[in-house]
């Protein structure tokens, strides 16, 4: 996941550990996650082929898919606020009927 130039308030979600010896300034804001918990999605896709997104059909549910699945993704940016800190998070969603 890329970070827009000049943005300093962010978290990165990463599926792989950093390269050994990588500077802490490049990796300090990363959260490492291998896969999504089963209570969120029953799909299991290896991290190198996975794309996370939200399904919206009256309810919102997180899900995984292959990068090759032809889904109609919509992008969004969400700002999370707390303790005088703001974090911008980008993501994708699909509206299901």
C-alpha positions, 0 to 999 in steps of 0.5 A, a space after each residue: 500500500 503506498 502512502 501519498 507524498 507528504 503524508 505523515 499520519 498513516 498506518 500501513 497494512 503489510 502481509 510480509 515482514 520487512 527486509 532484515 535491516 530495513 530502517 525503522 523510519 520506513 517500517 515503524 507504522 506497519 501492521 503485519 497481518 498474514 490473513 483475516 480471521 475466520 469470523 470476518 471472512 471464510 475466504 482464504 487467499 494467500 497474501 501474495 494473491 489477496 486483495 482485501 475489500 468491504 462488501 456492502 449489501 445492507 451490512 458491511 462485511 470485510 472480505 478477500 478475493 484474488 487480484 484477478 477476480 473482476 469485481 467493480 471496486 470503488 475506492 474510499 478514504 477514511 479518517 480515524 480520529 482519537 487522542 488528538 491523532 488522525 490517521 488516513 486509511 484508503 480502501 476499496 468496497 463493492 456494492 452487492 445487490 
